[in-house]
Amino acid sequence: MRKKRIVLYSLLALIPVCLITVFLCNYIIRSTAKDKLYTDVKTIPYNKVGLLLGTSKRLNSGYANLYYDYRIEAATRLLKEGKIKYLIISGDNSRKEYSEPEDMRADLMAAGIDSSVIFLDYAGFRTFDSIVRLKEIFSQDSVTIISQQFHNERALYMAKKEGISAVAFNATDVSASYGFRVQLREKLARVKVFVDYWFGTKPKFLGDKVNIPAELNY
């Protein structure tokens, strides 16, 4: 019985430590993103390359994923307004029948975007991988990141750690009830960012360099 009480007290003592850790990680990431987030396509500065962070086109229920739809809209606006010239789509392609980059490219093309300005990163299994590969594989040291604000904040922190000059364009967010689970996972994902850098985590894959054309007389 005494051992059980000791274990219980130990677990209870960890709760405030965990809460403080989550709070600090969240605070640092949000602070890093300050003044780098944009919602108005007219005011966001130009970057040659945009990085569209992938997500599934449909939910497990089969319904459309609003996060996906809004990211497609955001990337389309930036390209059509000339705020980026090229777009890297980085997402999960871990299964033969599942490819976030290819789904996104198809929908961008359906929205009138020329496929010649789109580059696919099939090994963006995590946001961490996408950011590191942006520099190591695509040789980019500046970028406009495209996702929802909570996701952009975390990606901006990683970009800073990787020495990438980045701003982010916030795609439309979803309602609190729709995105409750995603927001909960995001709190843990922000802690995982610091764990990754603490232990020197590397992307799952790197591979050959991909060349993005230089700008001429832009």
Number of C-alpha atoms within 10 A of each C-alpha: 5 7 8 9 10 11 11 11 11 11 11 11 11 11 11 11 11 12 10 12 15 17 14 14 20 19 12 14 22 17 12 15 21 11 9 16 20 18 14 10 16 12 9 17 12 18 18 19 23 27 26 25 28 30 22 20 20 14 13 9 7 8 9 13 16 19 21 22 18 18 24 21 15 20 28 20 16 22 20 12 13 15 21 22 18 20 27 23 25 29 27 21 18 13 7 6 6 13 18 24 26 20 17 26 21 12 16 19 13 10 13 11 18 12 13 8 15 20 20 19 27 19 20 28 20 15 21 22 21 29 28 23 22 25 18 17 17 17 14 18 15 18 25 29 28 28 28 21 20 18 20 26 27 23 27 27 21 24 24 14 13 15 12 19 16 22 27 27 26 24 23 17 16 14 9 10 8 11 13 12 10 11 15 10 10 16 15 14 18 25 18 15 19 14 12 12 13 9 8 8 12 12 16 11 12 14 9 9 12 14 11 17 9 7 8 5 4 5
